[in-house]
C-alpha cells in the first residue's frame, strides 16, 4: 500500500533534521559549545594558535582537533568568507531543548518567555538570546520557518547564550501562543501604535506568567499574531524617532517585565 503524501513528507523532514549540522566559529562560541554536555560535537578544526588559546581543558571536552595551516583554514571549513572565525570552528548538531509546554512551565528562570514573529536576522536573534539569558527568561520561541536558525553567526552574536538559553523553534507561532495561553501565560504584543504603555500593561498581569511577542523590524507583528495576543503595548519613548531595533526592544521589554510589581523604575 502506497504511503500518503503527508507521511512521506514527514519522513523526509525527519531524515533532513537528523542529517542537519551547524558550523560554529570563533573562540568564544566554540569554547562554550565544547563545555556544553548537551551539545553533540562532530568535528573540531583549529589553527595551532587557536588550540593554544582554548587550552587543554576545553579541548578535552570535544573531538580530537584537526590542526590546520591558518592560510588554508577556509578550505577546511564551509564558512562565509567574511566570518571572523579566529582560527576555530566546530561542527555540531542543533540543540534540542524539549517540548514547549515542559520548558515554559517547569524550566529554569522566571515565568517569562519571548516570542519572535518572523525575526530572521541571526544577529538580532543572537542579541535577543543574550538578553533573555541575562534577564532569566525561560525560552525564546520562534517559528521553524521564517526565523533565524542556529548558525555560526547567531552563535557568535549570542556570545555563549545559545548553549544555555532555550531557543525553541516550533511549527506554528499562533498555535504555540494558544498553547501558552492555556498554560496561564498572558501574551503582550509589542506595537509602536498601541494605546497602552508597556509598564501599564505589565501592571495588569499580576503574578501570571508573561510572554512578550515581538515582530520583525518594518512589518512588525502579523495580523494573526496581533489577534492572538491578549493585549498590545508600546515602549514609551521621549524622542521624536520613536522606534527601537528589535533586539533593543526585547532587552527593554525583558527588563520591564522583570521589574513588574517591585515599584522600581
Secondary structure as GFF3:
##gff-version 3
##sequence-region A 1 265
A	DSSP	alpha_helix	5	19	.	.	.	ID=ss1
A	DSSP	beta_strand	22	25	.	.	.	ID=ss2
A	DSSP	alpha_helix	27	35	.	.	.	ID=ss3
A	DSSP	beta_strand	41	46	.	.	.	ID=ss4
A	DSSP	alpha_helix	48	59	.	.	.	ID=ss5
A	DSSP	beta_strand	66	67	.	.	.	ID=ss6
A	DSSP	three_ten_helix	70	72	.	.	.	ID=ss7
A	DSSP	alpha_helix	73	76	.	.	.	ID=ss8
A	DSSP	beta_strand	88	92	.	.	.	ID=ss9
A	DSSP	alpha_helix	100	106	.	.	.	ID=ss10
A	DSSP	beta_strand	110	117	.	.	.	ID=ss11
A	DSSP	alpha_helix	122	134	.	.	.	ID=ss12
A	DSSP	beta_strand	137	143	.	.	.	ID=ss13
A	DSSP	alpha_helix	152	158	.	.	.	ID=ss14
A	DSSP	three_ten_helix	161	163	.	.	.	ID=ss15
A	DSSP	beta_strand	167	170	.	.	.	ID=ss16
A	DSSP	alpha_helix	173	182	.	.	.	ID=ss17
A	DSSP	beta_strand	186	190	.	.	.	ID=ss18
A	DSSP	alpha_helix	198	203	.	.	.	ID=ss19
A	DSSP	beta_strand	210	215	.	.	.	ID=ss20
A	DSSP	alpha_helix	223	228	.	.	.	ID=ss21
A	DSSP	beta_strand	231	233	.	.	.	ID=ss22
A	DSSP	alpha_helix	246	259	.	.	.	ID=ss23
###
